[in-house]
Amino acid sequence: MLEVIILAAGRGTRMKSSTPKVLHPLAGRPMVMRVIDTARQLKAERIHVVVGHGAEQVSAAIAAPDVTTYVQAEQLGTGHAALQAAPSCLPQSTVLVLYGDVPLLTTEVLSEVVNAASHSPVLLAATLDNPIGYGRVIRDSNGCFAKVVEQKDASPDELAVAEVNTGVLAAQASELHRWLLQVTNDNVQGEFYLPDVLGLALDDGREVSVVVTDRSSDIAGVNDRAQLEELERAYQNRQAKALMADGVRVMDANRLDIRGSLSCGVDVVLDVNVVIEGDVVIGDGAIIEANCVLKNCSIGEDAVIHAFSHVDGAVVGPQCQIGPYARLRPGAELGEQAKVGNFVEVKNSVLGPGAKANHLAYVGDASVGADANIGAGTITCNYDGANKHRTELGKNVFIGSNSTLVAPLKVEDDGFVAAGSTVTATVGSAQLAVGRAKQRNIDGWKRPVKPKK
């Protein structure tokens, strides 16, 4: 049985923020939630999170049936933090200790740590070109683990070691608890260091295994906003490379942001500055042009989302054309080959196959039939100040430019609304509706002039 302890009590003063450090988002999700997600992917049966600074806020953000929180009232070091949760772990469990501000560790590496822990305590180490700031992993003459020395306590020879302690370790729960109780704070910082349990394990005659990774971004923690940005880009580059390996054309991996989950078919094109939020599905051959935001939506095969468009909570059918500068809001559903052009907003409406609203229109709470055409400047007046009402446009309906459709309203198949009309009553099949005042031309009209100064 696997249990995971996540240390998330730090203040994060260098973030210079009122938000607890572990709640700062990476790719749209709080860092600590990404660590919890990783624990779940490892099939952890129980997840223990040690909170401190902003304890109530963090506890509320991570609340879940499989998550238990523990408050570290004083931040006295990582060993003291782990001790807050260790007594609650079942004695025969394997316990993996992770950190709420180290969000990019992969399940592949951690699975290796967990598997090794079935035989002995395990430390996850990393080989870094620049180990400054990390505790060093010191080995004996036989290459076996000897100790971890924190940088402030290290000698010059120890500082030259490139193999560093990531802080991640795993051990049997009963042993880990016993060793944590023996850890002292006899060091420069006066803190209880979690890695000291490994030295105590050696004193008990237990061998300590070391799993080593060379992926520095995996083990990197976040202490300030610059480090958070570095990990954001590392994460996004990882996502972009995975997409490209699956047949997606990513125009610039440094200018793609996936803040949720993205499922793409083959031959999809993602241009620069595309932002993905929530759950997004994109079909084969679809093109997402520059500066688009896609959120909780589905894009059909061979559809084109032109530049600067926002698609939120919408279903876009195959071969649709959207934008540029279009906005699809929740409840928008577009049939095959429908078109929504520049500066058109669609909300809670269905556009049938081949329907068009090519420019400067608002379509809200409407059903639009196949091959209907909505002219520029047309709006559906769906709100009466208290309630929303629907507009129904049939097949092959033509709505002339600058028309106002006052809902509830129905325009039947092949109905035609003349440009500039305000329509308040049903338009029958093949009827022409003209709802505008009679034009008057006034002779001798004198244009207003500005008074002389």
Secondary structure, DSSP 8 states (H G I E B T S, - for coil): -EEEEEEE----GGG-SSS-GGGSEETTEEHHHHHHHHHHHTT-SEEEEEE-TTHHHHHHHH--TTEEEEE-SS---HHHHHHHHGGGS-TTSEEEEEETT-TT--HHHHHHHHHHTTTS-EEEEEE-S--TTS-EEEE-TTS-EEEEE-GGG--HHHHT--EEEEEEEEEEHHHHHHHHHH----STT----TTHHHHHHHHTT---EEEEE--HHHH---SSHHHHHHHHHHHHHHHHHHHHHTT-EES-GGGEEEEEEEEE-TT-EE-TTEEEEEEEEE-TT-EE-TT-EEES-EE-TT-EE-TT-EEES-EE-TT-EE-SS-EE-TT-EE-TT-EEEEEEEEES-EE-TT-EEEEEEEEESEEE-TT-EE-TT-EEE-B-SS-B--EEE-TT-EE-TT-EEESSEEE-TT-EE-TT-EE-S-B-TT-EE--S------TT---------
